[in-house]
Amino acid sequence: MLKIKNYVKAESLAQAYELNQKKNAIVLGGMVWLKMGNRNIVTAIDLSGLGLDSITETDEEFVIGCMTPLHAIETHKALNEYTGGAVRESVRHIVGVQFRNCATVGGSIFGRFGFSDVLTMFLAMDTWVELYDRGRMPLTEFVLMEKDNDILVNVIVKKTPLNTVYLSQRNNSTDFPVLTCAVSLIDGEARTVIGARPGKAIVVEDKEGILKGFSEKDPREKKEAAASFAAYAAEQVVTDKNMRASKEYRTLLVKILTRRAWEEIGGRES
């Protein structure tokens, strides 16, 4: 059961940040995951009155407020045109539309949940986070940090030339994912992200340069590179078991989804 002693609807980010420094204070977000746990909260901080629930597009980037619901990114025409529909694919299986109208982008990113489709997808783009105290930093750096009492204000997606694919495996269409996979060519540079291992999403470093110059390869070379990197990723990514899948099955999925995703990218590039 979730028990809240004091509820505060923040009038400013400064107030929210100050309140969040106190012991047993928490930012509520969309309340969809938080309410499922057992916790005593002294101060619950609501950011819903601060105008952080929309997506702003400029010539250089998409700025997504922390309180923006997942259904908003699912239906945002420009964001999905930029990602070739990958953002929509990454969230469309998350429970249902009513749920996605409550769950927020900020909550999904700040929580660094192991099961997060959203974190996997955003790591595969040139994504930055804007924190109230620390300012802007790359999501790839933020995801490695320990959780603290800062406040995530915006998620920023740079309009770097992008070709990306999102895939996931689920036991049921609206269940938590067994494994998630997002691959991208970000301005020609290859990036592979694996999540729901069941740990939080990670970027798989191509230390052997298997995907280097992927765009310039011929179709046969691209297919060979996809298969080779998929086998490499399966060796590098640490998986584990839980109620949804075994460690061995997840490792197999790393290989299969990675190969399929890079083959799809290769087909587009050809």
Steps between C-alpha positions, in 0.01 A plus 500: 500500500619851418459748787550875447518737797531834316407585141642812333412623152820686415472862390852507357790269422702673770236409759478144372879459515519638853223269621662202329817538709312399812499145630216280369391757241425387146389643167178327401526497120209309349454280812453182297803309632535676835153407622571129443757488782491511876643827622454775756551844342533807720474753215354424157594761238271557203651671191179498297443876535834606352423463130741212448253274317562587134741444210668802342669463162773732371727475197762322712314287753186367665458619860274263695376619839542255786123478557423419136293178486627206296196518274613847391829368362314204352281733295742786429523519121836676465676288763382181335592624153849574631533149650322312222227396744747350751380718790141390439611136484690534828193603703198352323514173698515667842177380666240718322418851382347602834818393678719679243298817559614489864857366485749780431819520295684657793398225738608232255841659440578613856397162644753308283270201530639169380181429306487841329427504127526878516854505639616252235353711219633835621849359556504410130464867401713810559313566823584741781334562833453837668523483878406789725832505688752331270372644173529315168689175454486208255253225592782247455678673790188554711396135488826397667456739793366400838150630570498826694261780600537711187192560283477399135346796316523412130612222271664638186535307174749661263404488131823326405460300174349174620399157377361290783304180568329387822414137577378321810395152605202450729319195631174694461438811293449736796733330750842624611762423234717190525769688309522833315732599218555832321765555234592822325726670255548841662661718236650179361626368835359164610339462843332195651295510822371196689251527787279285723796263549319519758736779611481857370584571138866519396686613190696209353841634402633373167859461620591285201367747243268244341246764396752768405410653164172308494335744260772449238483121498326312221182301584688172552759665727225668702327168558828339606579793730153480657543129575855546627411788731192316628719209608745745658218679687369171637844435650534850647155569646445371852154345541318335788182310574171607653137390487474592129801325352820310567848642466569271203185608317585866544851444366350331196264795454792744512648321201172469308363852555835667439544316170146577386531868591831550319374309198203737487731801522714345227200457275405864541855619437519291182 
